[in-house]
Amino acid sequence: MLVKKLTKKGAMLGLEARGLRKQSGGLFLMRLRRLTFRLVEGQQATRVLTAKGAMFGLDARIALAIFGALSVISGAALYSAIQEAKTVAYLNELREIAKAEEQYFLDVGYPLSEGSPGNSLRSADELIVNSENKKGWKGPYLPYDIFGFGFENTTSSHRFFISQLRSNDWTGSTVSGDIDCVVNVPCGVWVASIAISDTDLINGVDTKVDGSVDAMNGNIRYFLGAIYYFIRPKV
């Protein structure tokens, strides 16, 4: 009897043990599934973050490329605007000098005196001071400082002279010879602006006055670092 009871209890214990093993196995599998799910979920999240990072990097590169292009365009536009302003200001100077010479001629009745006998230069300082007490003089015609036979704009540091030169095309390389006034050749009065090295400025002034860049023709001419602006025919 006792043996039967013990056997029965042993069987019960065996069943409980197997049940516990089954439960433990189920819990283990459940935890394993949860862990696997988390790993998969983490991997997917990592992929999403990696994709987002890649997109961000691409967006950043595109933004930098656009910014660089805009910087180049803006820089070119700024330079063009500055050159345009310089060109207009310089041309206005030349035109103001031309008006001053014409007004002097109207007031006094005859052109500026020769800078020296046989020289193409005129005594442009007469536009600043009436050193010879000429009748009709109503200057100063320009707010500039005298510089030799010419004058200087101390604000812009530009120096100017007035010369009598041929009005037909120039082909020489010096301010003499085939551009000096001679008998039976059209001649005119010119503003000479010296010490100019800014090619963009020269071309800009030439284009605005003559419609194209041509150093030896038209009302704007240039060589040897000087711009020449035609005022009027020689009287």
Contacts in CASP RR format, 6 or more apart in sequence:
PFRMAT RR
TARGET T0000
AUTHOR 0000-0000-0000
METHOD contacts of the structure
MODEL  1
MLVKKLTKKGAMLGLEARGLRKQSGGLFLMRLRRLTFRLVEGQQATRVLT
AKGAMFGLDARIALAIFGALSVISGAALYSAIQEAKTVAYLNELREIAKA
EEQYFLDVGYPLSEGSPGNSLRSADELIVNSENKKGWKGPYLPYDIFGFG
FENTTSSHRFFISQLRSNDWTGSTVSGDIDCVVNVPCGVWVASIAISDTD
LINGVDTKVDGSVDAMNGNIRYFLGAIYYFIRPKV
83 200 0 8 1.000
83 201 0 8 1.000
83 204 0 8 1.000
86 198 0 8 1.000
86 201 0 8 1.000
87 200 0 8 1.000
87 201 0 8 1.000
87 204 0 8 1.000
87 205 0 8 1.000
87 208 0 8 1.000
88 208 0 8 1.000
89 156 0 8 1.000
90 156 0 8 1.000
90 158 0 8 1.000
90 193 0 8 1.000
90 201 0 8 1.000
90 205 0 8 1.000
91 205 0 8 1.000
91 208 0 8 1.000
91 209 0 8 1.000
93 153 0 8 1.000
93 156 0 8 1.000
93 158 0 8 1.000
93 160 0 8 1.000
93 193 0 8 1.000
94 191 0 8 1.000
94 193 0 8 1.000
94 205 0 8 1.000
94 227 0 8 1.000
94 229 0 8 1.000
95 229 0 8 1.000
96 142 0 8 1.000
97 127 0 8 1.000
97 142 0 8 1.000
97 160 0 8 1.000
97 162 0 8 1.000
97 191 0 8 1.000
97 229 0 8 1.000
98 191 0 8 1.000
98 229 0 8 1.000
98 231 0 8 1.000
98 232 0 8 1.000
100 127 0 8 1.000
100 141 0 8 1.000
100 142 0 8 1.000
101 112 0 8 1.000
101 124 0 8 1.000
101 127 0 8 1.000
101 141 0 8 1.000
101 162 0 8 1.000
101 189 0 8 1.000
101 191 0 8 1.000
101 231 0 8 1.000
102 231 0 8 1.000
102 232 0 8 1.000
103 138 0 8 1.000
103 141 0 8 1.000
104 112 0 8 1.000
104 126 0 8 1.000
104 127 0 8 1.000
104 137 0 8 1.000
104 139 0 8 1.000
104 141 0 8 1.000
105 111 0 8 1.000
105 235 0 8 1.000
107 136 0 8 1.000
107 137 0 8 1.000
107 138 0 8 1.000
107 139 0 8 1.000
108 134 0 8 1.000
108 135 0 8 1.000
108 136 0 8 1.000
108 137 0 8 1.000
109 136 0 8 1.000
110 235 0 8 1.000
111 122 0 8 1.000
111 189 0 8 1.000
111 234 0 8 1.000
111 235 0 8 1.000
112 122 0 8 1.000
112 123 0 8 1.000
112 124 0 8 1.000
112 126 0 8 1.000
112 127 0 8 1.000
112 162 0 8 1.000
113 122 0 8 1.000
113 123 0 8 1.000
113 126 0 8 1.000
113 132 0 8 1.000
114 121 0 8 1.000
114 122 0 8 1.000
114 123 0 8 1.000
115 121 0 8 1.000
115 122 0 8 1.000
115 123 0 8 1.000
115 149 0 8 1.000
116 149 0 8 1.000
120 163 0 8 1.000
120 164 0 8 1.000
120 165 0 8 1.000
120 175 0 8 1.000
120 176 0 8 1.000
120 180 0 8 1.000
120 181 0 8 1.000
121 149 0 8 1.000
121 150 0 8 1.000
121 161 0 8 1.000
121 162 0 8 1.000
121 163 0 8 1.000
122 149 0 8 1.000
122 161 0 8 1.000
122 162 0 8 1.000
122 163 0 8 1.000
122 164 0 8 1.000
122 189 0 8 1.000
123 149 0 8 1.000
123 150 0 8 1.000
124 149 0 8 1.000
124 150 0 8 1.000
124 151 0 8 1.000
124 160 0 8 1.000
124 161 0 8 1.000
124 162 0 8 1.000
125 131 0 8 1.000
125 146 0 8 1.000
125 148 0 8 1.000
125 149 0 8 1.000
125 150 0 8 1.000
125 151 0 8 1.000
126 132 0 8 1.000
126 134 0 8 1.000
126 137 0 8 1.000
127 139 0 8 1.000
127 140 0 8 1.000
127 141 0 8 1.000
127 142 0 8 1.000
127 151 0 8 1.000
128 139 0 8 1.000
128 140 0 8 1.000
128 141 0 8 1.000
128 142 0 8 1.000
128 144 0 8 1.000
128 145 0 8 1.000
128 146 0 8 1.000
128 151 0 8 1.000
129 140 0 8 1.000
129 146 0 8 1.000
130 137 0 8 1.000
130 139 0 8 1.000
142 151 0 8 1.000
144 151 0 8 1.000
144 152 0 8 1.000
144 153 0 8 1.000
144 154 0 8 1.000
144 160 0 8 1.000
145 151 0 8 1.000
145 152 0 8 1.000
145 154 0 8 1.000
146 152 0 8 1.000
147 159 0 8 1.000
149 161 0 8 1.000
150 159 0 8 1.000
150 160 0 8 1.000
150 161 0 8 1.000
150 162 0 8 1.000
151 159 0 8 1.000
151 160 0 8 1.000
152 158 0 8 1.000
152 159 0 8 1.000
152 160 0 8 1.000
153 159 0 8 1.000
153 160 0 8 1.000
158 193 0 8 1.000
159 193 0 8 1.000
159 194 0 8 1.000
159 195 0 8 1.000
160 191 0 8 1.000
160 192 0 8 1.000
160 193 0 8 1.000
160 194 0 8 1.000
161 191 0 8 1.000
161 192 0 8 1.000
161 194 0 8 1.000
162 189 0 8 1.000
162 190 0 8 1.000
162 191 0 8 1.000
162 192 0 8 1.000
162 231 0 8 1.000
163 175 0 8 1.000
163 189 0 8 1.000
163 190 0 8 1.000
163 192 0 8 1.000
163 228 0 8 1.000
164 181 0 8 1.000
164 187 0 8 1.000
164 188 0 8 1.000
164 189 0 8 1.000
164 190 0 8 1.000
164 234 0 8 1.000
165 175 0 8 1.000
165 179 0 8 1.000
165 180 0 8 1.000
165 181 0 8 1.000
165 187 0 8 1.000
165 188 0 8 1.000
165 190 0 8 1.000
165 228 0 8 1.000
166 178 0 8 1.000
166 179 0 8 1.000
166 180 0 8 1.000
166 181 0 8 1.000
166 182 0 8 1.000
166 185 0 8 1.000
166 186 0 8 1.000
166 187 0 8 1.000
166 188 0 8 1.000
167 186 0 8 1.000
167 187 0 8 1.000
167 188 0 8 1.000
167 230 0 8 1.000
167 233 0 8 1.000
168 185 0 8 1.000
168 186 0 8 1.000
169 216 0 8 1.000
169 217 0 8 1.000
170 178 0 8 1.000
170 179 0 8 1.000
170 216 0 8 1.000
170 217 0 8 1.000
170 221 0 8 1.000
170 223 0 8 1.000
171 178 0 8 1.000
171 216 0 8 1.000
172 178 0 8 1.000
172 179 0 8 1.000
172 216 0 8 1.000
172 223 0 8 1.000
173 223 0 8 1.000
173 224 0 8 1.000
174 224 0 8 1.000
175 192 0 8 1.000
175 224 0 8 1.000
175 226 0 8 1.000
181 187 0 8 1.000
181 188 0 8 1.000
181 234 0 8 1.000
186 233 0 8 1.000
187 233 0 8 1.000
187 234 0 8 1.000
188 230 0 8 1.000
188 231 0 8 1.000
188 232 0 8 1.000
188 233 0 8 1.000
188 234 0 8 1.000
189 230 0 8 1.000
189 231 0 8 1.000
189 232 0 8 1.000
189 233 0 8 1.000
189 234 0 8 1.000
190 228 0 8 1.000
190 229 0 8 1.000
190 230 0 8 1.000
190 231 0 8 1.000
191 228 0 8 1.000
191 229 0 8 1.000
191 231 0 8 1.000
192 226 0 8 1.000
192 227 0 8 1.000
192 228 0 8 1.000
193 226 0 8 1.000
193 227 0 8 1.000
193 228 0 8 1.000
193 229 0 8 1.000
194 225 0 8 1.000
194 226 0 8 1.000
195 225 0 8 1.000
195 226 0 8 1.000
196 202 0 8 1.000
196 222 0 8 1.000
196 225 0 8 1.000
196 226 0 8 1.000
196 227 0 8 1.000
197 225 0 8 1.000
202 215 0 8 1.000
202 222 0 8 1.000
202 227 0 8 1.000
203 213 0 8 1.000
204 213 0 8 1.000
205 220 0 8 1.000
205 227 0 8 1.000
206 212 0 8 1.000
206 213 0 8 1.000
206 214 0 8 1.000
206 215 0 8 1.000
206 220 0 8 1.000
206 222 0 8 1.000
207 213 0 8 1.000
209 218 0 8 1.000
209 219 0 8 1.000
209 220 0 8 1.000
209 229 0 8 1.000
210 217 0 8 1.000
210 218 0 8 1.000
210 219 0 8 1.000
210 220 0 8 1.000
215 221 0 8 1.000
215 222 0 8 1.000
215 223 0 8 1.000
216 223 0 8 1.000
218 230 0 8 1.000
219 229 0 8 1.000
219 230 0 8 1.000
220 227 0 8 1.000
220 228 0 8 1.000
220 229 0 8 1.000
220 230 0 8 1.000
221 227 0 8 1.000
221 228 0 8 1.000
222 228 0 8 1.000
END
